[in-house]
Amino acid sequence: MTFEEIKSAIDAGQTVHWADTGYRVHKDRLGQNLITFEPNGSTIGLTDRSGQRLNGEEAEFFIAGPEGGDEKSQDSQL
């Protein structure tokens, strides 16, 4: 997913993950896009400080499917 696709999905209320479902991408109350490792709360920005480069590869971001599943495994078969 591109940066714009990730932002649009978050704004639309979809659950976005990075690498696996333990990492959730979300917007905080200040409007910052963040990646949080849910088990321990460790958080980094979605992008580097310039806001131009994702902290992860585009292919590693995915939207959670229904019932907590993920669409990553479905996309990999395309």
NORVENPE-V912052 format. One record per run of one state. SS is the DSSP state (@ for helix, = for strand, . for the rest). FROM is the first residue (numbers start at 1). LEN is the number of residues. If there is no record, write none. Layout:
ss: (SS | SS)
from: (FROM | FROM)
len: (LEN | LEN)
This chain:
ss: (. | @ | . | = | . | = | . | = | . | = | . | = | . | = | . | @ | = | . | @ | . | = | . | @ | .)
from: (1 | 3 | 12 | 16 | 19 | 23 | 28 | 33 | 38 | 42 | 46 | 47 | 48 | 54 | 55 | 58 | 61 | 65 | 66 | 69 | 70 | 71 | 72 | 76)
len: (2 | 9 | 4 | 3 | 4 | 5 | 5 | 5 | 4 | 4 | 1 | 1 | 6 | 1 | 3 | 3 | 4 | 1 | 3 | 1 | 1 | 1 | 4 | 3)
